[in-house]
Amino acid sequence: MAPSPRRIEAGATALEDEGHMGKQDHPERSENDVIAGALPLDTVGLLEGISTTRAIRRYHNEPVPPEVLRAILFSATRAPSGSNRQPFRMLVLTDGPRAGEAKRLIGISARQVWGTKRQTDAYDSGSGVAVNSPKSRAARALQHYVDDFENIPVLILACLIRYRPANSFEGASVFPACQNILLAARALGYGGVLTGFHFGVEGELRALLGVPDDVFMAATITLGRPIGSHGPVRRRPMAELVFADAWNNPAAWAVDPPGTRHTSAGPPRQRSGTTPVATADNG
């Protein structure tokens, strides 16, 4: 049973009607009234949201209401960052000439990247030839995603204003905000996925959108109302990923809850005394 709606706290009273987030439900209220009011109610508990937020790559062809974008991006701005400097910036693109061109550019890059990955990761061989295999389903979802990229409702470029030389830890000041976006979208009935498809056209995007050269373009996030649904994600068993006291020593309490589903996907796993063994990416 889904938990009862709960407020996303922002120092104000939530919208009067639980579950209603658009001005279509309050015709007497202007768009400015809706946007300036309290945040909408979510109906997903935090732990449930964490364990059921899937990568959503299929979206209904409809805009995301401004009040929903506001709630999602407000959640992004609550994310932690180094020394609370908040150096992340989210460039949100929905419609209009610049948004359309940015989606076109990234769509070209996405199709090139996926085309290469589809071949190098052998998505069309092994279990990939079985129509209902996880690998085959993942390939179809990714192909649809890149083919329809120009029609994605919302595109967010997650950026980082660098205040020190580039380093391997700087992502800690931008990627928590990205995860907050995905979790907030889940809580409000939307979904998204984080990619790096912009990397192939970064120069063109900087020129188009006026992004300074010293700003790190960290990720591309797409959002929309899902075709399909969220649900329990499949990951490696907890005991393979969580160690206690020493490397490769599973914690005694690292036990998955009942009903947890697993995947064989993941990085190469090394057997004792052997070279790493590759595992198939089945999505």
Order of alpha helices (4+ residues) and beta strands (2+ residues): beta-alpha-beta-alpha-alpha-beta-alpha-alpha-beta-alpha-beta-alpha-beta-alpha-beta-beta
